[in-house]
Amino acid sequence: MGERPTSILLSVGTELTEGSILNTHFRFLGAQLRGLGFYMQKCVQIPDDPHIFGWELGCAVDCAALVIITGGLGPTSDDLTRDVVAEVCEAPLRFDETIWKDLVARYAARGRPIAETNRKQALIPSGFQVLPNRVGTAPGFFGGTKNCAVMALPGPPTELEEMFLIEAVPLIRSSLLVLEDARASELIATALMISESLLEQALQEISRADSGMSWSTRVAHDRIVFTLRGSRQRERLRVFSDLSEKFGRMRIREGDVQPSFLLYKLLEQRGERIAVAESCTGGLVSKLLTDVPGSSRVFWGTLVTYSDEAKMRFLGIADELLQSSGAVSAEVASAMSQGVLENTPVEAAVAVTGIAGPEGGSAEKPVGTVWISARYRRGGHLCKVFHFHGGRDAIRRRSAVAAIVLTECVLLGVDAELEY
């Protein structure tokens, strides 16, 4: 663990301890906190019992730099997080008029009366900062006691993940001052569109045998997260730099990052939107994009034009072009992305057409042949062919990731060498 600050996760809710629902917060927050330089000391599931909750929180703030609490922020009598935090942190609850006015306005906009019990959601421990909830009604909060920072996040995953990524991460970085020595013995990075075997081979070739460096990898559905450990920081940075030079900076990224979130952040910063046309991926590109909390701010919509007839009717692809070039071709992929821009108000468009298998391939266009075309209305177009290996699911998944990365390349004006 070394000098890394410790964190503890407390998930509140009897529905968790009784096994009624699956707690997915451990995996998400564990990976995110590790990327920020924290050592996750333990994760605890707590029933809606104020005595057990208070005891666990009291123990946690005594031995961790950061305690994150999930759940218990609703308006019902068994939502205890505010009261327990106020007691343990000796921070009396205060009524926040701004939160209450926002809640009243939200309910009014939906044509629903607000109950008096919702006033509970406007109570915040004194001295704590409010974390806005852009998805649901329960705000979170962030503050501290003794030498520990305490953060409360809502229970629903979509609300929690957006609040953490958008609101909490900047606060953690600035308030806790997670310095470089918090990661004194490791470097975390993400590999995109690189196979695990190819990454392993590159690490073996680039690292020096006498450096004392080791590494581990974690394979996710859209990326590989790898951690360089040991040796000196300068040596870890050299290996990271050499990997970036070998594979390209768009495929080797610092930290544990999702490709869809990288594209989301880029579009959000520019105030721009994207629309998608998919064939062989059947909507998977759109799924990855909309898995990101808050994606409605950048995602306009999608067309799954699986058949030639759909491509003609909804994207304006000429029958002559389909007959002469074939649906899986640079010409059709380019026409699909152009059709998206012509029929939507978005700034970015990406189209995917290919052969996912197990049937449909030929000697000229074997299974795994996928054309992807990404366009930027302000100028910029990339159209590339990929030859993916594996089963149908793997080809579709790799195609979707490639579409997202290629779109980011177009927006940044980078003609990256992307392959798999």
Backbone hydrogen bonds, N-H to C=O, Kabsch-Sander energy under -0.5 kcal/mol:
donor,donor_aa,acceptor,acceptor_aa,energy
4,R,1,M,-1.8
7,S,39,Y,-2.3
8,I,66,L,-2.0
9,L,42,K,-2.1
10,L,8,I,-0.5
10,L,68,I,-3.0
11,S,9,L,-0.5
11,S,44,V,-3.1
12,V,10,L,-0.6
12,V,70,T,-3.0
13,G,46,I,-2.9
16,L,13,G,-1.5
17,T,13,G,-1.5
18,E,14,T,-2.2
19,G,16,L,-1.1
20,S,15,E,-1.6
21,I,15,E,-1.6
24,T,22,L,-0.8
28,F,24,T,-1.4
29,L,25,H,-2.7
30,G,26,F,-2.3
31,A,27,R,-1.9
32,Q,28,F,-2.2
33,L,29,L,-2.8
34,R,30,G,-1.9
35,G,31,A,-1.9
36,L,32,Q,-1.1
37,G,34,R,-1.4
38,F,33,L,-2.7
39,Y,5,P,-2.9
40,M,38,F,-0.6
41,Q,7,S,-2.8
41,Q,39,Y,-0.9
42,K,7,S,-0.8
44,V,9,L,-2.9
46,I,11,S,-3.2
49,D,47,P,-2.7
53,F,49,D,-2.7
54,G,50,P,-2.4
55,W,51,H,-2.2
56,E,52,I,-2.5
57,L,53,F,-2.7
58,G,54,G,-2.4
59,C,55,W,-2.2
60,A,56,E,-2.3
61,V,57,L,-2.5
62,D,58,G,-0.7
63,C,59,C,-0.7
63,C,60,A,-1.1
64,A,60,A,-1.1
65,A,6,T,-1.5
66,L,6,T,-1.3
67,V,149,A,-2.7
68,I,8,I,-2.5
69,I,151,M,-3.2
70,T,10,L,-2.5
71,G,153,L,-2.1
79,D,76,T,-1.7
80,L,78,D,-1.0
81,T,72,G,-1.2
82,R,72,G,-0.6
84,V,80,L,-2.5
85,V,81,T,-2.6
86,A,82,R,-2.5
87,E,83,D,-2.0
88,V,84,V,-2.8
89,C,85,V,-2.7
90,E,87,E,-0.7
91,A,86,A,-2.4
94,R,124,I,-2.6
96,D,94,R,-0.6
96,D,122,A,-2.9
97,E,95,F,-0.8
100,W,96,D,-2.0
101,K,97,E,-2.7
102,D,98,T,-2.0
103,L,99,I,-2.4
104,V,100,W,-2.6
105,A,101,K,-2.2
106,R,102,D,-2.2
107,Y,103,L,-2.4
108,A,104,V,-2.2
109,A,105,A,-2.2
110,R,106,R,-1.1
111,G,108,A,-1.4
112,R,107,Y,-2.8
118,N,115,A,-1.4
119,R,116,E,-1.7
120,K,117,T,-1.5
121,Q,118,N,-1.7
122,A,119,R,-1.7
123,L,120,K,-1.6
124,I,94,R,-2.6
124,I,122,A,-0.5
126,S,92,P,-2.1
128,F,125,P,-2.0
129,Q,142,F,-3.5
131,L,140,G,-2.7
134,R,132,P,-0.7
140,G,131,L,-2.5
141,F,152,A,-1.5
142,F,129,Q,-2.2
143,G,150,V,-2.6
145,T,148,C,-2.5
148,C,145,T,-2.6
149,A,65,A,-2.6
150,V,143,G,-2.5
151,M,67,V,-2.7
152,A,141,F,-2.8
153,L,69,I,-3.2
160,L,156,P,-2.8
161,E,157,P,-2.9
162,E,158,T,-1.5
163,M,159,E,-2.3
164,F,160,L,-2.7
165,L,161,E,-2.4
166,I,162,E,-2.7
167,E,162,E,-0.5
167,E,163,M,-1.9
168,A,163,M,-2.0
169,V,164,F,-2.5
171,L,167,E,-0.9
172,I,168,A,-2.8
173,R,169,V,-2.4
174,S,170,P,-2.1
175,S,171,L,-3.2
176,L,172,I,-1.8
178,V,173,R,-0.6
179,L,177,L,-1.2
182,A,179,L,-1.9
183,R,180,E,-1.9
184,A,181,D,-1.2
186,E,183,R,-1.3
187,L,228,L,-2.2
189,A,226,F,-2.6
190,T,253,R,-3.2
191,A,224,I,-3.3
192,L,251,R,-2.9
199,L,195,S,-2.3
200,E,196,E,-2.4
201,Q,197,S,-2.3
202,A,198,L,-2.2
203,L,199,L,-2.4
204,Q,200,E,-2.2
205,E,201,Q,-2.0
206,I,202,A,-2.5
207,S,203,L,-2.4
211,S,208,R,-1.9
214,S,229,R,-2.3
216,S,227,T,-1.5
218,R,225,V,-2.7
220,A,218,R,-0.6
220,A,223,R,-2.9
224,I,191,A,-2.2
225,V,218,R,-2.7
226,F,189,A,-2.5
226,F,224,I,-0.5
227,T,216,S,-2.6
228,L,187,L,-3.1
229,R,214,S,-3.2
229,R,227,T,-0.5
230,G,185,S,-2.0
236,R,232,R,-2.1
237,L,233,Q,-2.6
238,R,234,R,-1.7
239,V,235,E,-2.3
240,F,236,R,-2.3
241,S,237,L,-2.6
242,D,238,R,-2.8
243,L,239,V,-2.4
244,S,240,F,-2.2
245,E,241,S,-2.2
246,K,242,D,-2.1
247,F,243,L,-2.8
248,G,244,S,-2.2
251,R,248,G,-1.6
252,I,248,G,-1.0
253,R,190,T,-2.9
253,R,251,R,-0.5
255,G,188,I,-2.7
257,V,255,G,-1.0
262,L,258,Q,-2.0
263,L,259,P,-2.0
264,Y,260,S,-2.3
265,K,261,F,-2.8
266,L,262,L,-1.8
267,L,263,L,-2.5
268,E,264,Y,-2.8
269,Q,265,K,-2.5
270,R,266,L,-1.3
271,G,267,L,-0.8
271,G,268,E,-0.7
272,E,267,L,-2.5
274,I,298,V,-2.8
275,A,348,A,-1.8
276,V,301,G,-1.9
277,A,350,V,-2.4
278,E,303,L,-2.8
279,S,352,V,-1.2
282,G,279,S,-1.4
284,L,281,T,-1.6
287,K,283,G,-2.0
288,L,284,L,-2.4
289,L,285,V,-2.0
290,T,286,S,-2.7
291,D,287,K,-1.2
292,V,289,L,-1.1
295,S,292,V,-1.8
297,R,294,G,-2.0
298,V,295,S,-1.9
299,F,295,S,-2.8
300,W,274,I,-3.0
300,W,298,V,-0.6
301,G,274,I,-0.8
303,L,276,V,-2.3
305,T,278,E,-1.3
305,T,303,L,-1.2
306,Y,304,V,-1.4
311,K,307,S,-1.9
312,M,308,D,-2.1
313,R,309,E,-2.8
314,F,310,A,-2.5
315,L,310,A,-0.6
315,L,311,K,-1.1
316,G,312,M,-0.9
317,I,311,K,-1.8
322,L,318,A,-1.9
323,Q,319,D,-2.4
324,S,320,E,-2.3
325,S,321,L,-2.7
326,G,321,L,-0.7
326,G,322,L,-1.1
329,S,327,A,-1.1
333,A,329,S,-2.3
334,S,330,A,-2.4
335,A,331,E,-2.1
336,M,332,V,-2.4
337,S,333,A,-2.1
338,Q,334,S,-2.1
339,G,335,A,-2.3
340,V,336,M,-1.7
341,L,337,S,-1.8
342,E,338,Q,-2.2
343,N,339,G,-1.3
344,T,340,V,-0.7
347,E,273,R,-1.2
348,A,273,R,-2.0
349,A,375,R,-2.2
350,V,275,A,-1.3
351,A,373,S,-2.6
352,V,277,A,-1.9
353,T,371,W,-2.3
355,I,369,T,-2.2
356,A,354,G,-0.6
362,S,365,K,-1.7
368,G,355,I,-3.0
369,T,366,P,-1.9
370,V,368,G,-0.5
370,V,386,F,-2.5
371,W,353,T,-3.1
372,I,384,K,-2.6
373,S,351,A,-2.3
374,A,382,L,-2.9
375,R,349,A,-3.1
376,Y,380,G,-2.4
377,R,347,E,-3.5
379,G,376,Y,-2.3
382,L,374,A,-2.4
384,K,372,I,-2.4
386,F,370,V,-2.9
388,F,368,G,-2.6
388,F,386,F,-0.5
395,I,391,G,-2.5
396,R,392,R,-2.3
397,R,393,D,-2.5
398,R,394,A,-2.7
399,S,395,I,-2.1
400,A,396,R,-2.1
401,V,397,R,-2.1
402,A,398,R,-2.3
403,A,399,S,-2.2
404,I,400,A,-1.8
405,V,401,V,-2.5
406,L,402,A,-2.7
407,T,403,A,-1.8
408,E,404,I,-1.9
409,C,405,V,-2.1
410,V,406,L,-2.0
411,L,407,T,-2.3
412,L,408,E,-1.9
413,G,409,C,-0.8
413,G,410,V,-0.7
414,V,409,C,-2.9
415,D,413,G,-0.5
416,A,414,V,-1.5
418,L,416,A,-1.3
